[in-house]
Amino acid sequence: MCEQCLEDNGNFCPQNLFYKEIVKKVGREELGIRFNFKEIAKCQGCFKCELSCPEGAIQPIKYEFQQFIS
């Protein structure tokens, strides 16, 4: 969590799914980066988040959306 991606307020994500908030780091709290999991369906799968992270801390996960028709 070097936070270099925060230099542009998380704007590397076309859907602005990242934001600044207080995070816990080794027993202390400080400003850090968070991912808005409530909006995960908006993710385009462009991988700009992963590519913009020089430390490799952002790693995409596979997300499968299931639509149920009743």
C-alpha positions, 0 to 999 in steps of 0.5 A, a space after each residue: 500500500 504505497 498509495 502512489 495510485 492515490 496521487 490522482 485521487 484514484 482516477 485511474 479507474 474509469 468507473 471511480 471504484 476506488 476512494 480514500 478512507 481511513 484504513 488499518 495498517 499494522 495496528 494504526 489507522 491512516 488514510 488509504 485506498 479502498 475499493 467500492 465492492 458495493 459497485 463491483 458490477 460497474 467494473 469494466 475489467 480494463 485492469 487499469 487498477 492492476 497496471 497502475 499499481 507499482 507494488 502489485 498490491 491491486 490484484 483483480 478477482 474473478 467476479 461472476 454475475 448471475 441474473 435470475 429470471 423468474 
